[in-house]
Amino acid sequence: MIAALFVARDGCYFGLPDVDPWDVTRDARLYAGPHPIVAHPPYERWGRYWHGSPRKPHQFKLGQDAGCFAAALTAVRNFGGVIEHPAYSNAWRWFGLAEPPHTGGWIKADRFGGFTCHVEQGHYGHMARKATWLYVVKCETPEMIWGPSPQRLPEIGLRRHGYAKARRSGVMAYICGKNKAIIRAATPLEFRDVLIAIARTART
């Protein structure tokens, strides 16, 4: 059994055999084992705009996530598994984790036997490159697809603005509708399967 913590309600971790999903209706901070985990703790207070919207800066404090990342860190160190967060997450520096090289490869992350790496979800089915950092404890560290993933720019952006501006904007800038944030945050099935496979190698 794998516990999937801080995942989207009715998302890609639901309906899988031997996976116990913890969405917003369950408080993943209370997870007490005994199974290895795949964790996607909230990232809003750790990213580039941790302070809030650029229009209203300093609405929040750095790391003000109600203890979610700290709880994921405790769980993964106790039971093994993997944490996924956006690349360059301030949580790494805050909790004393080594920052992985953007070129890829696993490196030692801390004194708890953890390893970390930089990988792009665009290699695993996401429409954007979606640079990501992983933190793994008590598990095998598999060879991943390292380096930049293919750049996908929509034809409409290239026609209207040219390559340079379309590249700066990124593919997600041309996604319309209220589900844009959900699409951006979604974990591709292929990448989900890689994370679950890592967690299944956990040594207790």
PEDA-V283517 format. One record per residue. N is the residue number from 1. PHI is phi in whole degrees, -180 to 180 (NA if undefined). D_LAST is the distance of its C-alpha to the last C-alpha in Angstrom with 2 decimals. Layout:
n->[N,N]
phi->[PHI,PHI]
d_last->[D_LAST,D_LAST]
This chain:
n->[1,2,3,4,5,6,7,8,9,10,11,12,13,14,15,16,17,18,19,20,21,22,23,24,25,26,27,28,29,30,31,32,33,34,35,36,37,38,39,40,41,42,43,44,45,46,47,48,49,50,51,52,53,54,55,56,57,58,59,60,61,62,63,64,65,66,67,68,69,70,71,72,73,74,75,76,77,78,79,80,81,82,83,84,85,86,87,88,89,90,91,92,93,94,95,96,97,98,99,100,101,102,103,104,105,106,107,108,109,110,111,112,113,114,115,116,117,118,119,120,121,122,123,124,125,126,127,128,129,130,131,132,133,134,135,136,137,138,139,140,141,142,143,144,145,146,147,148,149,150,151,152,153,154,155,156,157,158,159,160,161,162,163,164,165,166,167,168,169,170,171,172,173,174,175,176,177,178,179,180,181,182,183,184,185,186,187,188,189,190,191,192,193,194,195,196,197,198,199,200,201,202,203,204]
phi->[NA,-118,-96,-101,-101,60,-105,-70,-61,58,-85,-72,-93,-86,81,-97,-68,63,-128,-106,-83,-115,-96,-65,-77,-122,-88,-65,-65,-93,-60,-125,86,-99,-88,-61,-125,-119,-123,-123,-62,-54,-114,-56,-90,-119,-91,-60,-107,-58,-82,119,-60,-58,-75,-135,-67,64,-76,-128,-103,-58,79,-80,-116,61,81,-68,-66,-60,-67,-63,-64,-63,-64,-70,-73,-80,-118,83,132,-143,-110,-114,-149,-60,-57,69,-58,-68,-63,-61,-67,-61,-99,73,-90,-66,-88,-75,-70,-70,-78,105,97,-86,-131,-64,-102,-167,-83,-94,83,-83,-127,-139,-153,-112,-144,-107,-71,-61,-72,-120,110,-76,-70,-100,-69,48,-62,-139,-110,-116,-128,-125,-133,61,-133,-69,-112,-75,-69,-108,-88,-89,85,-64,-84,-58,-84,-118,-115,-68,-60,-64,-68,-65,-67,-77,-124,85,-64,-60,-71,-62,-67,-64,-71,84,-66,-69,-65,-103,-91,-101,100,-76,-91,-58,-64,-66,-64,-63,-80,-61,-91,-61,-59,-64,-71,-54,-66,-64,-64,-64,-62,-63,-62,-69,-90,-59,-104,-92]
d_last->[12.97,12.94,14.48,17.29,18.45,21.99,23.36,27.02,28.47,29.01,27.71,25.99,22.69,24.68,25.46,22.53,20.84,17.27,17.55,18.13,20.43,21.20,24.70,27.29,27.91,24.50,23.53,20.21,20.37,19.62,16.32,14.12,11.12,9.25,9.07,8.54,12.00,15.11,17.41,21.14,22.29,26.10,27.70,31.33,31.35,29.60,31.74,35.22,36.91,34.64,37.92,39.24,41.89,44.08,46.99,45.65,43.59,41.77,41.15,37.55,35.65,33.02,29.53,31.03,28.37,27.90,24.56,22.83,21.48,20.37,18.50,16.79,15.91,14.43,12.37,11.03,10.26,8.50,6.57,7.14,10.31,13.93,16.97,20.43,23.62,27.14,27.91,29.37,27.72,28.74,25.33,24.16,26.96,26.71,23.10,23.61,21.82,23.60,25.71,25.24,28.41,30.10,30.68,27.04,24.33,20.98,21.31,19.25,19.25,18.57,17.52,13.97,13.09,14.04,16.41,19.26,22.01,25.25,25.94,28.70,28.23,31.75,30.39,28.47,31.26,32.01,35.75,35.38,33.60,31.21,29.64,26.01,23.39,19.67,16.92,13.52,10.39,7.34,9.39,12.46,15.67,18.30,21.99,23.59,27.29,28.32,31.52,33.84,33.86,37.27,39.55,40.82,43.94,45.93,49.43,50.96,49.65,50.94,54.33,54.78,53.46,53.02,50.04,49.62,49.45,47.39,44.82,44.71,44.38,41.61,41.21,39.99,43.31,45.08,43.01,45.11,44.45,42.30,39.14,38.97,36.17,34.15,34.73,33.76,30.47,29.48,26.54,27.89,26.41,25.74,23.82,21.87,20.89,19.74,17.47,16.02,15.61,13.68,11.24,10.92,9.63,6.37,3.80,0.00]
